[in-house]
């Protein structure tokens, strides 16, 4: 069974991703580490704990970085709500986070399971960067990093060239890319089409299992945001897409090896990740010595919807 650690700043789309990991039979969820991003650290932890609880999972949750490496954190409440989960008063977890800190837990698990642990990075990469700075040798034994970050080959959602997770802590993302282990990136461009939950699927969730009903309510603010800003009755789930890429290999239909350079200089390009694609370099470009990530270009939208809905509509998940 594959061993996952999910690193998240739990808002509603992170919760959808966490549900895939918690309910999938193929995954051993070693734990969930929390970083401040969409919401503050403790709120993100409570959101993760509540999500795990409705899925029947006892996976431990660990508090991590409450701010980026070098910058101040800014609240972002317009998309997911003040609590990150639709402001529906659904976050009342029975459990609390563990005493051990996130970086300690990550290093402990990677050392215990060398070349087995896969990190699913759904928020700013601050916890991952801190673990690298603490013990790079241990972190070099991570099997794979799956990242929801960058605009992919599209436009950013924080700035025209930068995606939120990278923009919050570009220095951390640069450190993660430089670690030298396999990285797969699911960019924000993968969810700019019709992939996600439409009005019919959301209606099914509202009358489905406990996890399904929970997610339908948690994404209500995100639905309103998309209706107001894009005029679409759709809940887009970029973090769940990244998780699907990790859990269901056949979901990824096309990807390309790239040398990924993350811009960390202050200014308009801060947080931009430049992709030098393998096979598309020429003499005028900087010399490319290493292709440090696979960037997903195309996914199977139909497979995602079918697998995700099937998983959520089965009451009890793994026990079903």
Backbone torsions as a table, in degrees:
resi	resn	phi	psi	omega
1	UNK	NA	133.4	-178.0
2	UNK	-69.9	143.6	-174.9
3	UNK	-106.9	118.0	-177.6
4	UNK	-113.9	143.0	160.3
5	UNK	-119.6	125.0	179.4
6	UNK	-100.2	123.1	177.7
7	UNK	-106.7	120.5	-166.8
8	UNK	-147.8	152.2	171.7
9	UNK	-109.8	58.2	-158.2
10	UNK	-40.4	102.6	162.5
11	UNK	-113.1	-167.4	-169.2
12	UNK	-65.9	-37.6	178.8
13	UNK	-73.0	-31.5	172.4
14	UNK	-62.9	-40.1	179.5
15	UNK	-61.0	-40.0	177.1
16	UNK	-60.8	-42.5	177.9
17	UNK	-64.8	-43.0	-179.8
18	UNK	-62.5	-34.3	177.5
19	UNK	-63.1	-39.8	178.8
20	UNK	-60.2	-45.4	-179.9
21	UNK	-66.7	-40.7	-176.0
22	UNK	-71.9	-30.4	-174.3
23	UNK	-100.0	-11.1	-177.0
24	UNK	-80.3	134.4	-178.8
25	UNK	-70.8	-21.5	-175.5
26	UNK	-80.2	-9.3	-167.9
27	UNK	-114.9	133.6	165.6
28	UNK	-100.7	108.9	-178.6
29	UNK	-84.6	99.2	-176.8
30	UNK	-65.9	-35.6	-179.6
31	UNK	174.4	171.4	-179.9
32	UNK	-124.6	124.6	178.1
33	UNK	-107.0	142.8	-169.0
34	UNK	-112.9	137.1	175.7
35	UNK	-130.9	146.1	175.8
36	UNK	-73.5	137.9	179.7
37	UNK	-167.3	-90.5	175.3
38	UNK	-56.4	-41.9	178.6
39	UNK	-136.2	174.7	178.2
40	UNK	-66.6	167.6	-170.8
41	UNK	-60.7	-49.9	-175.9
42	UNK	-68.9	-37.0	177.0
43	UNK	-64.6	-42.2	178.1
44	UNK	-62.3	-36.9	178.1
45	UNK	-66.4	-45.4	178.4
46	UNK	-61.7	-38.9	178.8
47	UNK	-63.3	-41.6	178.4
48	UNK	-66.7	-44.1	179.9
49	UNK	-61.0	-41.1	-179.6
50	UNK	-68.8	-39.5	178.4
51	UNK	-62.3	-45.6	178.4
52	UNK	-62.9	-39.2	-178.5
53	UNK	-62.4	-44.7	-178.9
54	UNK	-69.9	-19.5	176.7
55	UNK	-90.8	-1.9	-179.2
56	UNK	74.4	24.2	-178.2
57	UNK	-103.0	138.3	177.2
58	UNK	-103.6	16.9	-179.7
59	UNK	-55.3	134.7	-178.4
60	UNK	-73.0	153.9	-178.4
61	UNK	-123.4	134.3	-174.1
62	UNK	-125.7	134.1	178.5
63	UNK	-77.9	137.7	179.3
64	UNK	-122.7	-133.7	-173.5
65	UNK	-74.2	133.0	179.0
66	UNK	-97.5	-0.6	177.2
67	UNK	-156.7	162.1	176.6
68	UNK	-63.9	170.5	-177.7
69	UNK	-59.4	-44.3	-172.0
70	UNK	-128.5	-8.0	-173.4
71	UNK	-117.1	165.4	174.2
72	UNK	-80.0	150.9	176.9
73	UNK	-87.8	142.8	178.2
74	UNK	-117.3	135.3	176.7
75	UNK	-67.6	140.9	176.7
76	UNK	-134.1	97.0	-171.3
77	UNK	-111.7	-4.9	-171.5
78	UNK	-71.4	-26.1	-174.1
79	UNK	-89.5	-48.8	-172.7
80	UNK	-110.2	-4.5	-178.1
81	UNK	96.8	169.9	-177.3
82	UNK	-61.7	-35.9	179.2
83	UNK	-95.6	2.5	179.1
84	UNK	77.5	-3.8	-174.1
85	UNK	-132.4	38.8	171.8
86	UNK	86.1	-1.1	-179.6
87	UNK	53.6	42.4	-177.4
88	UNK	-106.0	9.8	-180.0
89	UNK	58.5	46.4	-179.8
90	UNK	-111.0	4.2	-175.1
91	UNK	-103.4	94.5	178.7
92	UNK	-139.7	67.4	-175.1
93	UNK	-68.9	146.8	177.9
94	UNK	-82.3	-27.1	-179.0
95	UNK	-95.9	167.0	175.7
96	UNK	-121.1	163.1	175.5
97	UNK	-63.4	157.7	177.3
98	UNK	-71.0	161.1	177.8
99	UNK	-72.6	-38.3	180.0
100	UNK	-61.6	144.6	-178.4
101	UNK	-86.0	159.7	-173.2
102	UNK	-59.1	-47.5	-176.9
103	UNK	-62.7	-41.9	177.9
104	UNK	-61.2	-42.4	-179.9
105	UNK	-64.7	-45.5	-179.8
106	UNK	-58.5	-49.7	-178.4
107	UNK	-63.9	-39.6	179.1
108	UNK	-61.3	-45.5	-177.5
109	UNK	-70.2	-40.4	179.2
110	UNK	-65.9	-39.2	177.9
111	UNK	-66.8	-37.2	-179.3
112	UNK	-74.3	-33.0	-179.7
113	UNK	-123.6	68.3	-176.8
114	UNK	-61.3	135.3	178.1
115	UNK	61.7	24.4	176.6
116	UNK	-121.8	-30.0	-173.2
117	UNK	-79.6	129.5	175.1
118	UNK	-108.6	129.4	179.6
119	UNK	-98.2	126.0	177.0
120	UNK	-106.0	105.0	-171.0
121	UNK	-101.0	106.7	-172.1
122	UNK	-107.2	-4.5	-179.6
123	UNK	-132.5	-161.8	172.9
124	UNK	-55.3	146.8	-172.3
125	UNK	-87.8	23.4	-173.6
126	UNK	-60.8	-45.2	179.3
127	UNK	-61.5	-39.8	-179.4
128	UNK	-66.4	-42.8	178.7
129	UNK	-62.7	-42.7	179.0
130	UNK	-64.0	-36.9	176.7
131	UNK	-66.1	-39.5	177.7
132	UNK	-64.2	-44.4	179.8
133	UNK	-66.0	-30.3	179.3
134	UNK	-75.2	-45.2	-179.3
135	UNK	-155.6	89.0	-177.9
136	UNK	-64.8	-35.0	-178.3
137	UNK	-62.2	-45.0	177.8
138	UNK	-65.0	-44.6	-177.4
139	UNK	-65.2	-22.7	176.9
140	UNK	-68.8	-8.9	179.1
141	UNK	-98.3	8.2	170.0
142	UNK	-65.2	136.2	-178.1
143	UNK	-71.4	-43.7	-173.9
144	UNK	-163.1	145.7	171.2
145	UNK	-115.6	128.1	174.9
146	UNK	-110.2	118.8	-172.7
147	UNK	-116.2	127.6	163.6
148	UNK	-92.1	102.8	-177.6
149	UNK	-169.5	163.3	-177.7
150	UNK	73.2	161.4	173.2
151	UNK	-78.0	2.7	-171.7
152	UNK	64.6	-130.6	179.1
153	UNK	-104.3	25.3	179.0
154	UNK	-121.0	-153.1	-179.0
155	UNK	-94.5	154.3	178.3
156	UNK	-75.8	167.1	175.9
157	UNK	-115.1	-5.7	173.7
158	UNK	-100.3	-44.3	169.2
159	UNK	-135.5	172.6	178.8
160	UNK	-57.5	-22.4	-176.5
161	UNK	-118.8	-1.3	-174.6
162	UNK	-128.7	138.9	176.2
163	UNK	-93.3	151.9	-170.7
164	UNK	-51.9	-51.7	-174.0
165	UNK	-60.6	-38.4	178.6
166	UNK	-76.1	-40.7	-177.6
167	UNK	-61.6	-34.4	180.0
168	UNK	-63.6	-36.7	-178.3
169	UNK	-153.3	76.4	-177.6
170	UNK	-65.8	-34.1	178.9
171	UNK	-61.2	-39.1	178.3
172	UNK	-66.7	-41.1	-179.1
173	UNK	-65.3	-38.4	178.2
174	UNK	-63.1	-41.6	177.1
175	UNK	-62.0	-41.2	179.8
176	UNK	-64.0	-43.3	179.7
177	UNK	-64.6	-27.2	-175.6
178	UNK	-88.5	0.8	-175.4
179	UNK	-66.2	-32.4	176.7
180	UNK	93.5	14.4	175.6
181	UNK	-110.5	166.8	-179.3
182	UNK	-60.6	130.1	177.8
183	UNK	-127.9	133.2	171.8
184	UNK	-118.6	129.0	-176.2
185	UNK	-108.8	127.1	169.9
186	UNK	-107.0	106.0	-175.8
187	UNK	-81.1	167.8	-179.1
188	UNK	-65.4	-21.9	-179.2
189	UNK	-63.3	-22.6	-178.1
190	UNK	-68.4	-18.1	-177.6
191	UNK	-112.4	17.2	-178.8
192	UNK	-90.3	-1.8	176.2
193	UNK	-96.6	-130.8	-177.0
194	UNK	-99.7	2.9	-177.6
195	UNK	-73.5	132.9	-176.4
196	UNK	143.4	-157.3	-178.6
197	UNK	-111.3	119.5	179.3
198	UNK	-92.7	-174.7	-174.3
199	UNK	-60.1	-34.5	-177.8
200	UNK	-72.8	-42.8	179.7
201	UNK	-68.3	-38.6	176.8
202	UNK	-63.7	-36.2	176.5
203	UNK	-64.1	-41.4	176.3
204	UNK	-61.6	-43.6	-179.9
205	UNK	-60.3	-39.6	-177.2
206	UNK	-61.8	-21.1	-179.3
207	UNK	-116.6	19.4	-174.7
208	UNK	-102.6	-147.0	-177.5
209	UNK	-68.5	173.3	178.6
210	UNK	-59.9	-47.3	175.7
211	UNK	-60.4	-38.5	-179.3
212	UNK	-63.5	-46.6	179.5
213	UNK	-63.7	-39.5	178.5
214	UNK	-60.2	-46.5	-177.6
215	UNK	-67.8	-38.0	178.8
216	UNK	-59.4	-41.2	178.7
217	UNK	-73.0	-40.1	-177.4
218	UNK	-63.7	-30.3	-177.3
219	UNK	-93.6	8.0	-176.0
220	UNK	-62.7	-38.9	179.2
221	UNK	-69.4	-39.1	177.2
222	UNK	-63.2	-39.9	176.6
223	UNK	-60.6	-46.1	179.6
224	UNK	-62.4	-40.6	178.6
225	UNK	-60.0	-44.6	-179.9
226	UNK	-68.0	-36.5	176.3
227	UNK	-64.1	-43.3	-176.2
228	UNK	-72.4	-37.4	-172.3
229	UNK	-97.9	-31.0	-175.9
230	UNK	-117.5	-12.5	-179.1
231	UNK	70.5	24.9	-178.8
232	UNK	-118.5	138.5	177.1
233	UNK	-90.0	76.8	-172.2
234	UNK	-151.2	138.7	171.2
235	UNK	-104.2	110.3	177.8
236	UNK	-86.5	144.2	-170.6
237	UNK	-131.8	70.0	-177.1
238	UNK	-58.5	-38.2	180.0
239	UNK	-69.1	-37.0	177.6
240	UNK	-67.6	-32.0	176.1
241	UNK	-64.8	-43.5	177.5
242	UNK	-62.0	-41.1	178.6
243	UNK	-66.4	-41.2	178.2
244	UNK	-60.4	-38.9	178.0
245	UNK	-62.3	-35.5	179.6
246	UNK	-74.4	-40.5	-172.8
247	UNK	-84.8	-38.2	-174.5
248	UNK	-117.4	91.3	-176.0
249	UNK	-55.3	-34.2	-178.2
250	UNK	-70.5	-11.0	177.3
251	UNK	-66.8	-31.8	-179.1
252	UNK	-85.4	118.6	-177.1
253	UNK	-98.8	-22.2	179.6
254	UNK	-158.6	138.1	175.7
255	UNK	-150.3	161.3	-175.9
256	UNK	-137.2	139.4	175.1
257	UNK	-72.1	134.3	-178.2
258	UNK	-138.2	151.5	161.2
259	UNK	-92.2	117.6	-175.0
260	UNK	-103.2	120.0	178.6
261	UNK	-112.0	120.8	-178.6
262	UNK	-98.0	122.9	-178.5
263	UNK	-78.3	122.6	-178.0
264	UNK	-117.6	-1.1	177.8
265	UNK	-72.9	139.0	177.4
266	UNK	-58.5	145.3	179.5
267	UNK	134.2	-169.5	-173.0
268	UNK	-67.0	-23.1	-177.8
269	UNK	-93.8	2.9	-178.5
270	UNK	-57.4	128.3	179.1
271	UNK	88.0	-5.1	175.2
272	UNK	-71.3	139.2	173.7
273	UNK	-114.1	118.1	-178.4
274	UNK	-91.9	128.7	-179.1
275	UNK	-103.2	115.5	169.3
276	UNK	-95.6	103.6	-173.9
277	UNK	-78.5	139.0	176.5
278	UNK	-60.4	132.4	-179.2
279	UNK	87.2	-3.7	-178.6
280	UNK	-126.6	29.9	175.2
281	UNK	-105.3	156.5	179.5
282	UNK	-151.2	-180.0	-166.7
283	UNK	-59.2	-33.0	-175.5
284	UNK	-74.2	-17.5	-178.6
285	UNK	-79.1	160.1	172.2
286	UNK	-59.8	151.4	179.6
287	UNK	-65.5	128.5	-178.6
288	UNK	-102.5	113.9	-176.8
289	UNK	-95.0	-21.8	-174.0
290	UNK	-153.7	135.0	173.4
291	UNK	-95.5	109.4	-166.9
292	UNK	-99.4	4.5	178.2
293	UNK	-160.8	156.1	167.4
294	UNK	-101.3	128.2	-179.4
295	UNK	-110.1	124.1	-177.2
296	UNK	-73.0	131.9	-179.7
297	UNK	-106.8	-29.4	-175.9
298	UNK	-150.2	140.8	178.2
299	UNK	-130.9	164.7	-179.7
300	UNK	-90.4	98.9	-175.6
301	UNK	-63.0	-40.4	-178.9
302	UNK	-64.3	-43.6	179.4
303	UNK	-61.9	-41.8	179.3
304	UNK	-58.1	-51.3	-177.1
305	UNK	-61.2	-44.5	-178.2
306	UNK	-65.1	-48.1	-178.0
307	UNK	-65.3	-44.0	-176.8
308	UNK	-66.6	-44.7	179.6
309	UNK	-66.1	-41.6	177.7
310	UNK	-59.6	-42.3	-178.7
311	UNK	-64.4	-43.1	-176.9
312	UNK	-75.3	-29.0	-175.6
313	UNK	-84.5	-4.2	175.9
314	UNK	-92.2	112.4	179.9
315	UNK	-64.5	126.1	175.4
316	UNK	94.8	-8.7	173.0
317	UNK	57.9	-112.5	-173.7
318	UNK	-64.7	-27.0	-177.5
319	UNK	-81.5	-11.4	-176.1
320	UNK	-69.9	NA	NA
